[in-house]
Amino acid sequence: MQVREFKPGEMDAMDVLRLALTSKVYGAAIETPVSETPLLSGRVGNRVLLKREDLQPIFSFKLRGAYNRMAQLTAEERARGVICASAGNHAQGVAFAAQKLGVRAVIVMPATTPEIKVGACRARGAEVVLFGDSFSDAEAHAFALQRELALTFVHPYDDPLVLAGQGTVALELLRQVEAEGPLTVFVPVGGGGLIAGVAGVLKALRPDIRVVGVEPEDSDAMFQSVQAGERVRLDTVGIFVDGVAVKQVGAFTFDLTRRYVDDWVRVNTDEVCAAIKDVFDDTRAVMEPAGALAVAGLKRFVEERGVTGETLVALTCGANVNFDRLRHVAERAEIGEQREAILAVTIPERPGAFREFIEVIGARAVTEFNYRYAPRAQAQIFVGVQLARAAQRAALVAELVALGYAVTDLTQDELAKVHVRHMVGGRAPEAAGERVFSFTFPERPGALLEFLTHLHGRWNISLFHYRNHGSAHGRVLAGLQVPAGDEAAFAAFLAGVGYPADEMTGNAAYRLFLT
């Protein structure tokens, strides 16, 4: 079938619908299910549904657009092959589609691309070319190779057939979701292919459905473009939600998005991490940051607009997350849910002051505690406290201030959360007689207070690091100043404290960096 050639600005919602209805996505992609979320729905007071694009064969919606574009190549174009520049889900979509269609695929990736992504494309028969240190370098090289080899460039988003392929998500939604009242669909936005396709189809068939675009606060090229009335190029983009980290949106996608998207929400890293946990709690599936972006936007939209009793659909667009990123996600999820306060507190530098502070915290669960001795009258501690609701943070700070503690709330301080929390301390040559132990604490409220009570204020704590990671037991690194002659009494303390302890005073890392 001959496909009409469009120029940016010429397409409307009916054009997107026609291309979506005649698309060829199901030669590779599947119709993904819609999942209920009883836990999240109960918390936000609305019926929340997830359109599970993370369940595609490549764990991302990108397969739809890539396959639709490549399935409609001419015989001559198929014979020559295709090329793309990508280090993410689009690359895997092109590789998968090429394997299905028997087409040569050249994929240009930055030389810094993780081997797992390179291997995934090569495993599907794609020719991977590693070039440069950034996506811009790889993209420029891909265009040069396209001209040299006469290959067809498959754009990740700014192509009518690609965005129409993504629009088939909306066709499925209309069959799958029945809502008696208002229906809102939340769509993650990078270059705009997904939201342009989805919004075009929905507005052509159901203009009453509200479409909301969601972007990270540090990668909001589409929102800024819509506000400016023209495509804006960002100088820098955030790297955490890397699946939507685009400096400039497409010409086709911008034109459709500015006409058919009803509203916008921007979210921060902590909110995305919290959304990853929300999806996991309801589905036991782990999203990549971009895959949970729409859920984060949905939650903020509900909070800001006071929406209740409606049907809200979030597109979970992908689950290609590197395993080593999950530690960071876990660190930030509770803050994103406003269930943890991160505070810097000044306490007296004397035996017993630590215990007095913990008594003030009371029954609240301490999630983190970092401290290092310094020869001063005052000590700075970095502490995390679990909250039942957001309002408790201000109340806790006020309580500590009323008792004479100097408190700095670091909960929204990005530098503190990413770096400083893991660097509190350093060398303390004044910590005479310091012995360092690794203790295994049970993860329950009161365990830390019991440990400090056993100390009786006799031995000064000169180093302390602890972090709750959700397991049954937590590991604590503690330094205690034990004067000469106190060895027997200290040994009795260790035997009676009730927590397993291994001495780490001779550990190489400790001696290199903390003594």
N, C-alpha and C positions, 0 to 999 in steps of 0.2 A: 504493500500500500504506500502510495506517495504521501509523505508527511509534509505539510505546509511549512515553509521557512518563515520564521518569525524574527522580527527585530525587537530589541528592548523597547517596551512601551506599547507594543501592538497587541499583547495578549490580554485577555480578560478572563473572568472566572469560567465562562462557558468554554473557552478554548482549553483551559486546564482540564475541565471535566471531560471534554471530548478525547483529549490525549490520554487521560487516565483510564477511561472506559475502553480504549483500544490498545492499552499497553500490553506488554508481554512479560510482565514480571514473574508470573507463576511457573515459568520454565526453570526458575532457580529458587525464587523466594516462596515462602509459605504464608498462608493466612494465619496470623498470630492471634492468640486468645486474648480476651479481656479478663483481668483478675479482680475479684473483690478484695477489699482491704478492711476487714472488720476492726482491727486495732486502730489504724490511722483514721478511719471513718468515725469511730467513736470519739477520738480525741478532738477532731476538728469540727464535729457536728454537722457533717455532710456525707453523702454517699460518694466515696472516692473509688474510682476505678482506674486500673492501670492497663494501657494498651501495650502488650508485651513484645515489643520489637527486639528486645534482648534475646528472644527465643529463635530468631532467624538462624539459618545454618552457619552464618559467620558472626552471630551474636550482635548484629547491628542492622538497622533499617537500610543502610547504604547499599545493600545488595539489590534492592528494588530499582533504584534509579540507574545504577551501573548496568544491570542486566537489560533493562528496558532500552537504554541507549544503544548497547552493543547488539542486541537482538534485531535492531532495525538498521544495521549497517548494510550498505549495498554489497553485492558480491565482490566488487573490486576492493572495497574498503576491508572486507573480511580477509581477503587474500593478503593484503599488506599488513594488517594487524593494528593494534591500538597501543597507546602510551598514556600514562598519567603520572602525576607527581603527588605522592602522599606518603606519610609515615604512619597512617592510622587505618580506620575502618574502610575508607574508600579504596585503599590499596587492596585490601582483602576482598572487597566486593568485585573489583575489576578482575583480580586473579581468579576468583570463583567463577565469574561469568565467562571469562575466557576459556577456562577449562571445560565448562559445560558446552560452549559453542564451538570449541576447537579452533580458537583464534589466538594468534600470537599476541602476547601481552608483555610490554616493557614497562616496568615500574621503577621510577627514579625516587630514591629515598635519601635523606641526609645520611652522611657516614656515621652519625651519632645514634641512628635508629637502633633500639634494642634488638638483639639477635632473635628473640622469640617472634617478633613481627616480620623480620626478614625471612626467617625460616618458614613461617606460615605461608608467605606468598610463593616462595620457591617450591614448597611442597605441592602447590597447585599448578606447577609448571610455568610460572611467570619468570621472566628474565629480570632480575633485580640489579639495578645500577646504583651504587652508592656514590654520592657526590656532595661535597660541601659539608658545612657544619649546621646549616639552617634550612628551613623549608624554602625560603626565597632562593637560596643557591640551587636546591634540587629542582625547583620549578623552572628556573631560567635554563638549566641544563636540559630539562625535559622538552622545552619548546625548541631548543637547538636540535635535539635528537629527532623531534617530530619532523622538522624541515629536512633534515639530512636523510632520514629513512622513509619519508612519505607516509608516516603513520597517522592514524586518527586520534586526536586528543580527546580523552573522556574527562570532562570537567566534573569535579566533585559536587557542584551545585548549580552553576549558572548555565544551564542548558534546558530548553523546554522539555525534552524527553526525560532528562534526569529528574526534574522537579515533578513532572507528571507521574513518573514511576513512584516517587515518594507520596504523591497524592492518593495512591491506591490504599494507603493507610486509612484515609477518611472514608473511602467507599466501604471498607470493612466495618469501620466504626458505626456507620449509619445502619448497617444490618444487625450489628451486635448489641447496641446500647438502646434500651427503651427507657425514656425518662418522662415522667408525667409533668414535671415542672421544668424550670429553666435548666439548660445544659450548657456547660462551659468546658472547652477543650484547651489544655495547657500544652504548649509545644516548645521544646528547646530550640534555641536559635544560634547558629554559627554563621555560615555563609548565606543561609536562608532557603536552601532547597526544600527542606522538609516543611517549613511553615508556609512557603509560597504554594506548594502543592496541596497541602492539607486545607489551608484557608480558601484557596480557589475552588476546590471541590465542595467544601461545606457551604460556602456562600452561594454557589450555583444551585445547590439543591435545598439547603436549609439555612437561609439567611438569618433566621432567628437564633441560631447557635452562636454563642459568644466564643471568639478565638483570642487567646491570650498568649503573647510571646514571652519567653523567659530567657534572660541572659545573665551571665555573671556581671557583677559590678565592674570588674576590671577587664571585661571583654564584651563591651556593649556596642559594637559597631553598627548594628541594625537600629537600635533605639536612637543612637545619636544621629544616624542618617535620616530617620523618619522625622526627628525633631528639627533637623536642619533643612529638610525638603530636598536633599540631594545626598548622594553617597559620600560618606566621610571616611577618610583613611586614618586609622589610629596609629599613633607613633609606637606604642607598645601594647601588648596584650598579656593578660595573666596566663600562667602556665598550669595551674591546678586543674581547671576544667578544660583540658587540652583538646578535647573533641570538638569544641566550639570556639577555639582561640583563633579568630580570623580578624585580620587588620582591616579588610575592606570586603563588604558584602557584594554579591553579584548584581549586575544591571537588571536582568530579568527578575531576579528574586526581590530586589528592592522595590521595583515598580508594583509588583503584585502584593507585596507585604504592606506597603504604605496605604493601599486601597482597601484591603480585605481583613486586616488584623484589627481587632477592636481595642485591645488594651495591652499594656506592657508591665512586666515585673522584673526587677533586677535583684539578685541575691548575692550573699557573700560566701566565702569558703566554708565557714562554720555551718551555715544553713544547708549547703550541699552535702557536707559530711553527715549531718543529722538526717537528711533525706535518704542517703544510702542506708543508714541504719533503719529508718522507717520501712523502706521496701524490704529489707532483709527480715525484719520482724514479722511481716505479713506473708512473705513469699518464700523465705529462705534462699533468695537469689541475691547475689552481690552485683550491684551496678557499678559501672565506671562512673566517674563524676558527671560527665555529660548525660549519662543514662538516668541519673536521679535529679537532673536540673529542673525538669518540669514539676516534679514532686515538691522540690524546695520552693518553686514559684507559687504553686498551688497553696502551700501552707501560708506563705507571706500574704498572698492575695486575700485569703480568708481572714487573716488577722487584721489587715489594714481596712478591708471593705465591710467586715462584719457579716459575711455571707453565712447563712445557715439553712439547712434543710434542702439543699440543692444537689444535683448530680454533677460531679466534677471528674473529668477524665484527664489523666496525665500520661503522656507518651514516654515510656521508658525506652529510650532509643538505642541503648547499647550496654554491653557487659564485658567489654575487652579491657579489663583493668589489670595492671601489673600487680602481682601479689605483694611486692614490697611496699606498695602505697597504702596497704590496709592499716599499717601501724599508724600512719598519719591520720587516716580517716577516723580510727578509733579514738585517737587523742582529741580530735576536734568535735566529735559528734555530740557529746554532752553539752559543750559550750553552745553549739548551734541550736540545741533544744532548750537552751537557757536553764539547764539543770546543774550547772557547775559554776562556781565563782572562783576566779583566780586572783589572789590578793598578795600584795607585798606588805608585810607587817613588821614594825619595829618592836622588838622586845628587849628587856635588859640582858646584857651578857653576863649572866651569873648562874650557878647551879640552881635548878628548880624552876627557872623562868619558863622553860619549855613546857613543863608539866602544868604550870599555872595557865598558860595559854590554851592548852588542850582542854583543860577543865572549862574554860569559857566556851569553847566550841561545843562542848557537851555531847548530846546524843547525835549531832550531825556527823555524817560519815566524812572523814578526811580522805580525799582522793589522791592527794599529792602533798609532799612536804620536802622542801629542799633547804638546806642550811649548811654553812661552813663557819667555823670559829674564826674570829678576827680579834686582835688585841685592842678592843674598844669597849666603851661603857655600854653601847647599844649594839644589838645584832639585827640583821635583816633576814627575814625568812620569807620563802616563796611557798604559798600554801594554796591548795585547791580544796574546796568544800562542796559536797553534793547538796543540791537544792531540790525541793519538791516542786517549786514553782518560781518563776522569774522574780517576783516581788520580794522573795526572801533575801536576795542578794543585797539590796539596799538596807534591809532591816539588819542583816548581819554586820555590814559595815558600820552602821549607826551604833549598834551595840558595842562593837570593839572600840570605836572612837570614844564613846561615853565612859568606857573603862580606862581610858588613858592611852590606848594604843594608837600609834600613828599608822594609818592604813592608806595604801594606794591600790585602787581597783584596776587590775590589769586584764580583766576579762575580755575587753575589746582591743587590747594592745597586740597587734600582729607580731611585732618583734619579740615581745615577751613570750608569746605562745609558740613561735617557731624556733627561736634560738635560746633566749635567756633562761627559760625553764630548765634546759639541759646543761647550762654552763654555770649555774650558781655555785660558787665556791672558788676553787683554785688552791694554790699552795698556801700553807699556814705554818711557817717554821716555828711560830710561837706556841704551837699546840704540843707542848712537851709531854712525853709519855703516851702519845697517841697510839692506840691499838685499834685496828679496823676489823669488823666482823660482818659477815653476810648472814642475816637472820631470815628465817622463813616464818612469816606472820600469817595467821588465819585471816581471811578477808571477812571480817565482821566488825561492826561498831564496838568500840571499847578495847580492842586488842592493843592499840597503841598506848592508851592510857594505862593498861595493866603493865606494860613493859616499863613505862616511865615511873610508875609507882614502885616497882621492884628496885629501881635505881636508888630511891630514897634521897635523890639529890646529892649522892656521895661522890659520883664520878661525873665530871663535866662532859657533855656531848659536844664533840668538836667537828663532827661531820655527820650528815644525815641525808639519805636519798631514798625516796619511796615513790612508787607509782602503781595505782590500781589498774590492772589490765583485764579484769573480768574473770579471773580464774579463782579457784577455791582458796589459793594461798598466794600471798604477795611476798616479794623479796625486798629486803631492806638492807642497805649498806649503811653501817653506823660506825663512827669513830668515837672512842671514849678515852679520855685522859686518865691513865692509871699510874699514879706515882709509885716510885720504888718502895717496896715494903707492903704494897696493897695486893700483891699477886694472889695470895691465898683467899682473901675476902672476895676478890674479883672472880676467882674460879668458882667460889661458892655461889656467887650471883648468877653466873652463866648456867650452873647446874640447876639452879632453882627457878630460873625465869620461865621455863616451860616451852621455849621456842628453840628449834634447832639452830645452831650457830656454827659457822666455819670461819676461822680466823684468816683474814686476807692481808695482814700487815706486810707479808713478804711478797705479795702480788706485784708483778713487774709494772703493770699499768698504774697501779696506785702509787708505787714508788717514783715512777717517771713523772706523773702529772699532778699528784696531790700532796707530795711531801716537800 
